[in-house]
Amino acid sequence: MKVISASNPIWGNPEKTQIILQVVFSELLEDFPDGVGFRADPTDCEPHGVQIFNDAAAGKYGPIAPYAPPVFTKEQIVAILSSAIQSALDAGSQVWGYDSLASAISYLNSTIAQYTADAKALIAWRDTVWSWAIPQFANITAGELPTTFMAAMPVQPTKPVI
């Protein structure tokens, strides 16, 4: 990709291993005349990504603004964490061989004892997790995403053996 111009560089992380800029590429000029947001990284698999990072780090596109962590509203944080919780519940169900938590708990009235036991255990886990999470949401404030929230989530029980 050929760079026509780049502007507004800002460090993309606190480690200063990524730079975010607005880049105008000749190949995208017709569709994006004002350029596109681009995250340059010195380990990019594409040569133009590495070159843009090196040029920006050398000051070619102006001084690099300091990293600023994203600021989220309380509602955005709760939505992100709720999605992460649901993904964790689904992943736990997948470890037990189900497509998702919803799929696993649909076996609650199965005539196969193992499926029924799995469903009961996963329902209990789901209820424990959400009973823990909902009061936690009340303590969330706008700002950065909490880094330890998911680590404190109640752990998945051991798969029942029937």
N, CA, C and O atoms as a DFTB+ gen file, in Angstrom:
648 C
 N C O
     1  1       0.853      -1.175       0.000
     2  2       0.000       0.000       0.000
     3  2       0.900       1.240       0.000
     4  3       1.911       1.301       0.700
     5  1       0.500       2.216      -0.804
     6  2       1.296       3.437      -0.900
     7  2       0.644       4.532      -0.066
     8  3      -0.531       4.852      -0.246
     9  1       1.420       5.097       0.843
    10  2       0.938       6.157       1.727
    11  2       1.065       7.494       1.012
    12  3       2.144       7.876       0.560
    13  1      -0.068       8.202       0.917
    14  2      -0.052       9.569       0.385
    15  2       0.266      10.542       1.504
    16  3       1.089      11.445       1.355
    17  1      -0.415      10.334       2.645
    18  2      -0.154      11.178       3.809
    19  2      -0.603      10.447       5.065
    20  3      -1.373       9.489       5.006
    21  1      -0.112      10.912       6.182
    22  2      -0.529      10.384       7.482
    23  2      -0.483      11.531       8.470
    24  3       0.339      12.440       8.350
    25  1      -1.376      11.479       9.451
    26  2      -1.442      12.582      10.404
    27  2      -1.998      12.101      11.747
    28  3      -2.496      10.985      11.887
    29  1      -1.887      12.987      12.707
    30  2      -2.443      12.782      14.052
    31  2      -1.956      11.503      14.733
    32  3      -2.772      10.729      15.232
    33  1      -0.649      11.268      14.763
    34  2      -0.186      10.051      15.431
    35  2      -0.392      10.126      16.950
    36  3      -0.195      11.171      17.571
    37  1      -0.787       9.009      17.515
    38  2      -0.959       8.886      18.959
    39  2      -0.498       7.487      19.353
    40  3      -0.765       6.524      18.636
    41  1       0.187       7.366      20.477
    42  2       0.604       6.039      20.924
    43  2      -0.637       5.191      21.150
    44  3      -1.600       5.642      21.771
    45  1      -0.615       3.965      20.649
    46  2      -1.777       3.083      20.728
    47  2      -1.835       2.227      21.973
    48  3      -2.833       1.551      22.223
    49  1      -0.764       2.253      22.760
    50  2      -0.752       1.480      24.007
    51  2       0.294       2.082      24.937
    52  3       1.156       2.839      24.489
    53  1       0.229       1.755      26.225
    54  2       1.197       2.339      27.161
    55  2       2.632       1.878      26.922
    56  3       3.574       2.566      27.316
    57  1       2.810       0.723      26.283
    58  2       4.152       0.202      26.019
    59  2       4.833       0.903      24.831
    60  3       6.024       0.710      24.586
    61  1       4.068       1.708      24.107
    62  2       4.567       2.437      22.937
    63  2       5.069       1.486      21.849
    64  3       6.110       1.717      21.235
    65  1       4.311       0.416      21.625
    66  2       4.646      -0.529      20.558
    67  2       3.660      -0.444      19.405
    68  3       3.759      -1.208      18.444
    69  1       2.709       0.479      19.493
    70  2       1.751       0.706      18.411
    71  2       1.479       2.202      18.315
    72  3       1.497       2.923      19.312
    73  1       1.226       2.646      17.088
    74  2       0.888       4.049      16.854
    75  2      -0.377       4.095      16.012
    76  3      -0.470       3.431      14.981
    77  1      -1.338       4.873      16.451
    78  2      -2.591       5.046      15.715
    79  2      -2.508       6.363      14.942
    80  3      -2.148       7.397      15.504
    81  1      -2.841       6.317      13.657
    82  2      -2.812       7.523      12.829
    83  2      -3.955       7.513      11.823
    84  3      -4.625       6.498      11.629
    85  1      -4.158       8.632      11.204
    86  2      -5.072       8.747      10.074
    87  2      -4.197       8.672       8.825
    88  3      -3.318       9.511       8.629
    89  1      -4.438       7.664       7.977
    90  2      -3.574       7.447       6.814
    91  2      -4.402       7.498       5.530
    92  3      -5.465       6.886       5.431
    93  1      -3.892       8.237       4.563
    94  2      -4.487       8.273       3.232
    95  2      -3.630       7.368       2.345
    96  3      -2.451       7.637       2.116
    97  1      -4.246       6.289       1.852
    98  2      -3.563       5.352       0.957
    99  2      -4.010       5.612      -0.477
   100  3      -5.187       5.875      -0.721
   101  1      -3.086       5.541      -1.421
   102  2      -3.444       5.774      -2.819
   103  2      -4.466       4.748      -3.303
   104  3      -5.353       5.077      -4.091
   105  1      -4.343       3.506      -2.832
   106  2      -5.249       2.442      -3.267
   107  2      -6.673       2.619      -2.726
   108  3      -7.613       2.023      -3.251
   109  1      -6.834       3.426      -1.691
   110  2      -8.156       3.625      -1.074
   111  2      -8.681       5.045      -1.244
   112  3      -9.724       5.399      -0.694
   113  1      -7.958       5.849      -2.002
   114  2      -8.263       7.270      -2.118
   115  2      -9.676       7.545      -2.613
   116  3     -10.348       8.445      -2.110
   117  1     -10.125       6.782      -3.586
   118  2     -11.461       7.020      -4.141
   119  2     -12.557       6.819      -3.096
   120  3     -13.485       7.622      -3.005
   121  1     -12.452       5.756      -2.316
   122  2     -13.480       5.455      -1.320
   123  2     -13.269       6.177       0.001
   124  3     -14.233       6.452       0.716
   125  1     -12.014       6.490       0.336
   126  2     -11.689       7.126       1.614
   127  2     -10.737       8.298       1.392
   128  3      -9.562       8.218       1.751
   129  1     -11.233       9.387       0.801
   130  2     -10.341      10.511       0.490
   131  2      -9.736      11.173       1.731
   132  3      -8.678      11.796       1.646
   133  1     -10.397      11.042       2.873
   134  2      -9.857      11.615       4.112
   135  2      -8.977      10.633       4.874
   136  3      -8.462      10.950       5.946
   137  1      -8.808       9.439       4.311
   138  2      -7.969       8.438       4.937
   139  2      -8.757       7.504       5.838
   140  3      -9.978       7.605       5.964
   141  1      -8.027       6.598       6.454
   142  2      -8.613       5.603       7.353
   143  2      -7.800       5.578       8.638
   144  3      -6.608       5.888       8.639
   145  1      -8.448       5.208       9.721
   146  2      -7.723       4.991      10.962
   147  2      -6.830       3.776      10.791
   148  3      -7.262       2.758      10.250
   149  1      -5.594       3.872      11.246
   150  2      -4.644       2.795      11.041
   151  2      -3.814       2.608      12.299
   152  3      -3.303       3.575      12.863
   153  1      -3.681       1.367      12.737
   154  2      -2.848       1.030      13.902
   155  2      -1.549       0.432      13.373
   156  3      -1.518      -0.707      12.907
   157  1      -0.485       1.214      13.453
   158  2       0.819       0.772      12.954
   159  2       1.559       0.021      14.054
   160  3       1.530       0.402      15.224
   161  1       2.223      -1.057      13.642
   162  2       2.888      -1.941      14.589
   163  2       4.209      -2.401      13.967
   164  3       4.229      -2.800      12.803
   165  1       5.305      -2.353      14.715
   166  2       6.586      -2.756      14.129
   167  2       6.672      -4.248      13.824
   168  3       7.597      -4.683      13.137
   169  1       5.727      -5.033      14.321
   170  2       5.731      -6.474      14.029
   171  2       4.636      -6.852      13.044
   172  3       4.310      -8.030      12.896
   173  1       4.065      -5.855      12.366
   174  2       2.995      -6.099      11.395
   175  2       3.490      -7.080      10.323
   176  3       4.652      -7.033       9.920
   177  1       2.608      -7.956       9.874
   178  2       2.978      -8.909       8.825
   179  2       3.053      -8.238       7.452
   180  3       3.600      -8.811       6.510
   181  1       2.508      -7.035       7.337
   182  2       2.554      -6.297       6.075
   183  2       3.671      -5.258       6.131
   184  3       3.783      -4.526       7.115
   185  1       4.489      -5.186       5.099
   186  2       5.607      -4.226       5.109
   187  2       5.166      -2.772       5.290
   188  3       5.866      -1.991       5.934
   189  1       4.001      -2.401       4.724
   190  2       3.586      -1.003       4.862
   191  2       3.251      -0.659       6.314
   192  3       3.433       0.485       6.732
   193  1       2.765      -1.630       7.087
   194  2       2.471      -1.380       8.495
   195  2       3.736      -1.091       9.286
   196  3       3.769      -0.190      10.124
   197  1       4.774      -1.867       9.011
   198  2       6.073      -1.660       9.667
   199  2       6.652      -0.307       9.256
   200  3       7.160       0.439      10.093
   201  1       6.572       0.000       7.969
   202  2       7.127       1.268       7.474
   203  2       6.398       2.466       8.080
   204  3       7.031       3.443       8.482
   205  1       5.089       2.394       8.145
   206  2       4.318       3.502       8.735
   207  2       4.718       3.686      10.196
   208  3       4.892       4.815      10.656
   209  1       4.865       2.569      10.932
   210  2       5.284       2.678      12.332
   211  2       6.652       3.346      12.426
   212  3       6.835       4.284      13.203
   213  1       7.608       2.869      11.640
   214  2       8.966       3.412      11.700
   215  2       8.994       4.888      11.324
   216  3       9.687       5.681      11.963
   217  1       8.241       5.261      10.286
   218  2       8.194       6.668       9.877
   219  2       7.558       7.529      10.962
   220  3       8.048       8.616      11.267
   221  1       6.472       7.043      11.542
   222  2       5.796       7.805      12.604
   223  2       6.702       7.936      13.824
   224  3       6.804       9.013      14.411
   225  1       7.363       6.839      14.206
   226  2       8.257       6.870      15.369
   227  2       9.424       7.833      15.141
   228  3       9.950       8.421      16.086
   229  1       9.819       7.984      13.881
   230  2      10.916       8.906      13.542
   231  2      10.436      10.351      13.437
   232  3      11.247      11.250      13.215
   233  1       9.144      10.588      13.591
   234  2       8.619      11.949      13.565
   235  2       8.155      12.440      12.216
   236  3       7.825      13.617      12.076
   237  1       8.118      11.582      11.223
   238  2       7.748      11.998       9.865
   239  2       6.342      12.601       9.810
   240  3       6.083      13.473       8.979
   241  1       5.434      12.154      10.676
   242  2       4.049      12.612      10.628
   243  2       3.708      13.551      11.778
   244  3       2.539      13.790      12.078
   245  1       4.742      14.074      12.409
   246  2       4.543      15.004      13.516
   247  2       4.761      14.319      14.859
   248  3       4.979      13.109      14.929
   249  1       4.698      15.117      15.928
   250  2       4.908      14.534      17.250
   251  2       3.806      13.525      17.588
   252  3       2.651      13.691      17.196
   253  1       4.187      12.488      18.316
   254  2       3.222      11.445      18.693
   255  2       2.593      11.835      20.025
   256  3       3.285      12.032      21.024
   257  1       1.285      11.940      20.018
   258  2       0.558      12.284      21.246
   259  2       0.641      11.114      22.224
   260  3       0.772       9.962      21.810
   261  1       0.563      11.411      23.524
   262  2       0.642      10.328      24.510
   263  2      -0.556       9.387      24.433
   264  3      -1.641       9.757      23.986
   265  1      -0.322       8.170      24.882
   266  2      -1.396       7.174      24.959
   267  2      -2.466       7.670      25.928
   268  3      -2.159       8.199      26.996
   269  1      -3.711       7.492      25.541
   270  2      -4.835       7.815      26.417
   271  2      -5.759       6.605      26.423
   272  3      -6.351       6.273      25.397
   273  1      -5.889       5.941      27.576
   274  2      -6.761       4.766      27.610
   275  2      -8.194       5.157      27.264
   276  3      -8.637       6.261      27.579
   277  1      -8.912       4.248      26.615
   278  2     -10.295       4.568      26.273
   279  2     -11.133       4.771      27.533
   280  3     -10.919       4.116      28.553
   281  1     -12.071       5.672      27.442
   282  2     -12.981       5.940      28.555
   283  2     -14.362       5.450      28.136
   284  3     -14.881       5.833      27.088
   285  1     -14.942       4.603      28.966
   286  2     -16.243       4.017      28.681
   287  2     -17.275       4.537      29.669
   288  3     -16.941       4.876      30.804
   289  1     -18.525       4.598      29.237
   290  2     -19.613       4.903      30.167
   291  2     -19.872       3.666      31.018
   292  3     -19.452       2.565      30.663
   293  1     -20.552       3.844      32.120
   294  2     -20.904       2.705      32.972
   295  2     -21.699       1.686      32.160
   296  3     -21.470       0.482      32.278
   297  1     -22.618       2.156      31.348
   298  2     -23.457       1.260      30.551
   299  2     -22.617       0.454      29.563
   300  3     -22.868      -0.735      29.361
   301  1     -21.628       1.088      28.951
   302  2     -20.749       0.373      28.016
   303  2     -19.940      -0.698      28.742
   304  3     -19.773      -1.808      28.237
   305  1     -19.443      -0.362      29.919
   306  2     -18.650      -1.333      30.690
   307  2     -19.516      -2.522      31.087
   308  3     -19.092      -3.670      30.957
   309  1     -20.716      -2.256      31.567
   310  2     -21.624      -3.352      31.949
   311  2     -21.935      -4.225      30.735
   312  3     -21.962      -5.450      30.852
   313  1     -22.170      -3.619      29.580
   314  2     -22.460      -4.391      28.369
   315  2     -21.256      -5.242      27.957
   316  3     -21.419      -6.403      27.582
   317  1     -20.060      -4.677      28.023
   318  2     -18.846      -5.425      27.666
   319  2     -18.643      -6.590      28.626
   320  3     -18.350      -7.706      28.196
   321  1     -18.796      -6.336      29.921
   322  2     -18.604      -7.399      30.910
   323  2     -19.701      -8.460      30.811
   324  3     -19.428      -9.649      30.979
   325  1     -20.925      -8.044      30.544
   326  2     -22.020      -9.009      30.377
   327  2     -21.742      -9.932      29.195
   328  3     -21.973     -11.139      29.273
   329  1     -21.254      -9.367      28.122
   330  2     -20.898     -10.172      26.953
   331  2     -19.752     -11.127      27.277
   332  3     -19.759     -12.282      26.851
   333  1     -18.772     -10.643      28.030
   334  2     -17.639     -11.501      28.413
   335  2     -18.105     -12.638      29.314
   336  3     -17.628     -13.766      29.186
   337  1     -19.033     -12.351      30.223
   338  2     -19.574     -13.391      31.099
   339  2     -20.303     -14.440      30.268
   340  3     -20.098     -15.639      30.457
   341  1     -21.152     -13.990      29.351
   342  2     -21.896     -14.948      28.538
   343  2     -20.956     -15.788      27.684
   344  3     -21.178     -16.985      27.504
   345  1     -19.912     -15.166      27.159
   346  2     -18.916     -15.919      26.385
   347  2     -18.222     -16.964      27.248
   348  3     -17.960     -18.077      26.792
   349  1     -17.924     -16.604      28.495
   350  2     -17.285     -17.561      29.410
   351  2     -18.223     -18.716      29.733
   352  3     -17.791     -19.867      29.803
   353  1     -19.498     -18.418      29.931
   354  2     -20.482     -19.475      30.190
   355  2     -20.617     -20.397      28.979
   356  3     -20.684     -21.618      29.123
   357  1     -20.655     -19.811      27.801
   358  2     -20.737     -20.623      26.579
   359  2     -19.474     -21.461      26.409
   360  3     -19.555     -22.638      26.058
   361  1     -18.308     -20.864      26.655
   362  2     -17.042     -21.594      26.516
   363  2     -16.981     -22.761      27.499
   364  3     -16.503     -23.842      27.155
   365  1     -17.461     -22.542      28.711
   366  2     -17.487     -23.623      29.691
   367  2     -18.380     -24.763      29.249
   368  3     -18.058     -25.931      29.463
   369  1     -19.491     -24.429      28.637
   370  2     -20.401     -25.454      28.123
   371  2     -19.769     -26.196      26.953
   372  3     -19.963     -27.402      26.798
   373  1     -19.019     -25.481      26.139
   374  2     -18.347     -26.110      24.998
   375  2     -17.287     -27.101      25.460
   376  3     -17.070     -28.128      24.816
   377  1     -16.629     -26.798      26.571
   378  2     -15.641     -27.731      27.122
   379  2     -16.319     -29.060      27.469
   380  3     -15.701     -30.123      27.401
   381  1     -17.568     -28.983      27.832
   382  2     -18.321     -30.195      28.176
   383  2     -18.965     -30.839      26.945
   384  3     -19.666     -31.842      27.074
   385  1     -18.736     -30.278      25.756
   386  2     -19.226     -30.886      24.525
   387  2     -20.510     -30.309      23.962
   388  3     -21.091     -30.880      23.040
   389  1     -20.960     -29.191      24.499
   390  2     -22.186     -28.560      24.000
   391  2     -21.821     -27.351      23.144
   392  3     -20.724     -26.805      23.263
   393  1     -22.743     -26.939      22.285
   394  2     -22.492     -25.789      21.421
   395  2     -22.454     -24.482      22.205
   396  3     -21.694     -23.574      21.868
   397  1     -23.270     -24.387      23.248
   398  2     -23.392     -23.159      24.029
   399  2     -24.090     -23.503      25.339
   400  3     -24.545     -24.630      25.537
   401  1     -24.168     -22.528      26.221
   402  2     -24.901     -22.738      27.461
   403  2     -26.373     -23.000      27.160
   404  3     -26.986     -23.885      27.756
   405  1     -26.936     -22.230      26.234
   406  2     -28.350     -22.425      25.889
   407  2     -28.604     -23.844      25.393
   408  3     -29.608     -24.463      25.745
   409  1     -27.698     -24.348      24.584
   410  2     -27.831     -25.717      24.093
   411  2     -27.745     -26.708      25.250
   412  3     -28.550     -27.635      25.339
   413  1     -26.774     -26.513      26.133
   414  2     -26.577     -27.444      27.250
   415  2     -27.791     -27.499      28.167
   416  3     -28.225     -28.580      28.567
   417  1     -28.334     -26.344      28.494
   418  2     -29.453     -26.362      29.445
   419  2     -30.756     -26.829      28.804
   420  3     -31.732     -27.104      29.502
   421  1     -30.769     -26.917      27.477
   422  2     -31.967     -27.452      26.818
   423  2     -32.127     -28.951      27.082
   424  3     -33.177     -29.527      26.799
   425  1     -31.084     -29.575      27.624
   426  2     -31.120     -31.002      27.940
   427  2     -31.642     -31.277      29.359
   428  3     -31.554     -32.409      29.834
   429  1     -32.170     -30.279      30.023
   430  2     -32.611     -30.437      31.410
   431  2     -33.577     -31.604      31.600
   432  3     -33.489     -32.319      32.598
   433  1     -34.487     -31.802      30.665
   434  2     -35.477     -32.881      30.789
   435  2     -35.157     -34.072      29.888
   436  3     -36.048     -34.834      29.510
   437  1     -33.895     -34.221      29.553
   438  2     -33.479     -35.333      28.704
   439  2     -33.710     -36.669      29.415
   440  3     -33.697     -36.754      30.643
   441  1     -33.917     -37.682      28.621
   442  2     -34.033     -39.035      29.183
   443  2     -32.662     -39.663      29.411
   444  3     -32.556     -40.767      29.945
   445  1     -31.610     -38.946      29.000
   446  2     -30.238     -39.416      29.215
   447  2     -29.709     -38.733      30.481
   448  3     -29.576     -37.510      30.531
   449  1     -29.413     -39.535      31.489
   450  2     -29.055     -39.019      32.814
   451  2     -27.858     -38.067      32.775
   452  3     -27.861     -37.059      33.482
   453  1     -26.836     -38.360      31.967
   454  2     -25.658     -37.491      31.904
   455  2     -26.025     -36.101      31.414
   456  3     -25.554     -35.103      31.958
   457  1     -26.864     -36.033      30.387
   458  2     -27.259     -34.732      29.842
   459  2     -28.048     -33.930      30.869
   460  3     -27.855     -32.722      31.008
   461  1     -28.935     -34.609      31.585
   462  2     -29.730     -33.930      32.608
   463  2     -28.821     -33.409      33.723
   464  3     -28.984     -32.278      34.182
   465  1     -27.867     -34.232      34.155
   466  2     -26.943     -33.810      35.206
   467  2     -26.089     -32.627      34.747
   468  3     -25.868     -31.685      35.509
   469  1     -25.613     -32.678      33.506
   470  2     -24.834     -31.561      32.964
   471  2     -25.669     -30.284      32.960
   472  3     -25.202     -29.231      33.395
   473  1     -26.882     -30.377      32.478
   474  2     -27.756     -29.208      32.414
   475  2     -27.973     -28.618      33.799
   476  3     -27.888     -27.403      33.976
   477  1     -28.253     -29.471      34.787
   478  2     -28.473     -28.986      36.162
   479  2     -27.222     -28.291      36.699
   480  3     -27.317     -27.231      37.318
   481  1     -26.064     -28.881      36.466
   482  2     -24.816     -28.281      36.960
   483  2     -24.541     -26.942      36.277
   484  3     -24.112     -25.989      36.928
   485  1     -24.783     -26.866      34.982
   486  2     -24.530     -25.616      34.256
   487  2     -25.550     -24.540      34.600
   488  3     -25.212     -23.357      34.639
   489  1     -26.783     -24.933      34.848
   490  2     -27.796     -23.959      35.297
   491  2     -27.385     -23.392      36.659
   492  3     -27.467     -22.184      36.883
   493  1     -26.947     -24.258      37.555
   494  2     -26.519     -23.795      38.879
   495  2     -25.328     -22.844      38.757
   496  3     -25.265     -21.829      39.450
   497  1     -24.387     -23.178      37.875
   498  2     -23.231     -22.305      37.654
   499  2     -23.663     -20.961      37.074
   500  3     -23.222     -19.906      37.531
   501  1     -24.523     -21.012      36.070
   502  2     -25.029     -19.771      35.465
   503  2     -25.678     -18.891      36.528
   504  3     -25.416     -17.690      36.593
   505  1     -26.523     -19.491      37.356
   506  2     -27.218     -18.719      38.384
   507  2     -26.239     -18.142      39.398
   508  3     -26.403     -17.009      39.849
   509  1     -25.226     -18.916      39.756
   510  2     -24.203     -18.430      40.690
   511  2     -23.435     -17.261      40.083
   512  3     -23.183     -16.258      40.751
   513  1     -23.069     -17.398      38.818
   514  2     -22.309     -16.343      38.141
   515  2     -23.111     -15.053      38.071
   516  3     -22.606     -13.992      38.437
   517  1     -24.348     -15.127      37.608
   518  2     -25.143     -13.904      37.477
   519  2     -25.535     -13.330      38.834
   520  3     -25.669     -12.115      38.973
   521  1     -25.720     -14.189      39.836
   522  2     -26.004     -13.692      41.190
   523  2     -24.796     -12.942      41.754
   524  3     -24.948     -12.028      42.564
   525  1     -23.613     -13.330      41.324
   526  2     -22.391     -12.628      41.707
   527  2     -22.219     -11.350      40.888
   528  3     -21.873     -10.305      41.438
   529  1     -22.458     -11.426      39.577
   530  2     -22.141     -10.316      38.670
   531  2     -23.062      -9.113      38.850
   532  3     -22.593      -7.975      38.876
   533  1     -24.338      -9.347      38.971
   534  2     -25.291      -8.219      38.988
   535  2     -24.995      -7.241      40.119
   536  3     -24.989      -6.036      39.868
   537  1     -24.751      -7.687      41.346
   538  2     -24.382      -6.702      42.374
   539  2     -23.042      -6.005      42.088
   540  3     -22.842      -4.854      42.477
   541  1     -22.126      -6.712      41.404
   542  2     -20.840      -6.097      41.046
   543  2     -21.040      -4.926      40.089
   544  3     -20.316      -3.933      40.153
   545  1     -22.023      -5.048      39.204
   546  2     -22.291      -3.990      38.230
   547  2     -22.653      -2.676      38.919
   548  3     -22.367      -1.601      38.392
   549  1     -23.281      -2.755      40.094
   550  2     -23.668      -1.543      40.814
   551  2     -22.444      -0.735      41.246
   552  3     -22.535       0.479      41.429
   553  1     -21.308      -1.397      41.407
   554  2     -20.087      -0.719      41.866
   555  2     -19.238      -0.175      40.723
   556  3     -18.213       0.463      40.965
   557  1     -19.646      -0.416      39.494
   558  2     -18.868       0.036      38.337
   559  2     -19.129       1.509      38.091
   560  3     -20.260       1.984      38.187
   561  1     -18.061       2.218      37.772
   562  2     -18.189       3.621      37.395
   563  2     -17.614       3.800      35.995
   564  3     -16.894       2.942      35.484
   565  1     -17.945       4.918      35.397
   566  2     -17.416       5.215      34.067
   567  2     -15.898       5.307      34.140
   568  3     -15.340       5.662      35.179
   569  1     -15.244       4.992      33.052
   570  2     -13.787       5.080      32.999
   571  2     -13.207       3.935      32.222
   572  3     -13.692       3.595      31.143
   573  1     -12.163       3.332      32.767
   574  2     -11.494       2.221      32.102
   575  2     -12.163       0.905      32.475
   576  3     -12.832       0.795      33.502
   577  1     -11.965      -0.086      31.617
   578  2     -12.478      -1.418      31.920
   579  2     -11.748      -1.984      33.133
   580  3     -10.527      -1.864      33.235
   581  1     -12.489      -2.599      34.049
   582  2     -11.792      -3.224      35.184
   583  2     -10.971      -4.417      34.698
   584  3     -11.437      -5.201      33.872
   585  1      -9.772      -4.548      35.201
   586  2      -8.863      -5.583      34.702
   587  2      -8.986      -6.907      35.449
   588  3      -8.536      -7.935      34.944
   589  1      -9.581      -6.905      36.628
   590  2      -9.636      -8.132      37.428
   591  2     -11.043      -8.717      37.532
   592  3     -11.240      -9.728      38.206
   593  1     -12.006      -8.105      36.884
   594  2     -13.404      -8.524      37.028
   595  2     -13.609      -9.988      36.659
   596  3     -14.147     -10.758      37.454
   597  1     -13.187     -10.376      35.462
   598  2     -13.450     -11.740      34.994
   599  2     -12.679     -12.783      35.807
   600  3     -13.135     -13.918      35.948
   601  1     -11.523     -12.408      36.337
   602  2     -10.753     -13.358      37.151
   603  2     -11.488     -13.705      38.445
   604  3     -11.256     -14.759      39.036
   605  1     -12.367     -12.816      38.875
   606  2     -13.109     -13.050      40.114
   607  2     -14.419     -13.811      39.885
   608  3     -15.122     -14.135      40.842
   609  1     -14.743     -14.093      38.631
   610  2     -15.989     -14.791      38.309
   611  2     -15.981     -16.198      38.938
   612  3     -14.953     -16.875      38.915
   613  1     -17.106     -16.634      39.491
   614  2     -17.159     -17.991      40.051
   615  2     -16.743     -19.040      39.009
   616  3     -17.144     -18.981      37.847
   617  1     -15.938     -19.988      39.458
   618  2     -15.390     -20.991      38.538
   619  2     -16.432     -22.052      38.174
   620  3     -17.368     -22.326      38.926
   621  1     -16.234     -22.624      37.017
   622  2     -17.104     -23.665      36.516
   623  2     -16.974     -24.911      37.391
   624  3     -15.870     -25.270      37.799
   625  1     -18.088     -25.565      37.677
   626  2     -17.998     -26.796      38.470
   627  2     -17.385     -27.930      37.635
   628  3     -17.249     -27.833      36.415
   629  1     -17.036     -28.969      38.319
   630  2     -16.548     -30.177      37.658
   631  2     -17.726     -30.858      36.966
   632  3     -18.830     -30.899      37.507
   633  1     -17.494     -31.375      35.803
   634  2     -18.543     -32.075      35.050
   635  2     -19.029     -33.271      35.864
   636  3     -18.216     -34.056      36.350
   637  1     -20.349     -33.418      36.019
   638  2     -20.875     -34.569      36.758
   639  2     -20.490     -35.887      36.072
   640  3     -20.401     -35.968      34.847
   641  1     -20.272     -36.890      36.881
   642  2     -19.970     -38.218      36.351
   643  2     -21.154     -39.109      36.703
   644  3     -21.459     -39.327      37.876
   645  1     -21.804     -39.610      35.687
   646  2     -22.985     -40.471      35.894
   647  2     -22.652     -41.874      35.452
   648  3     -23.497     -42.765      35.536
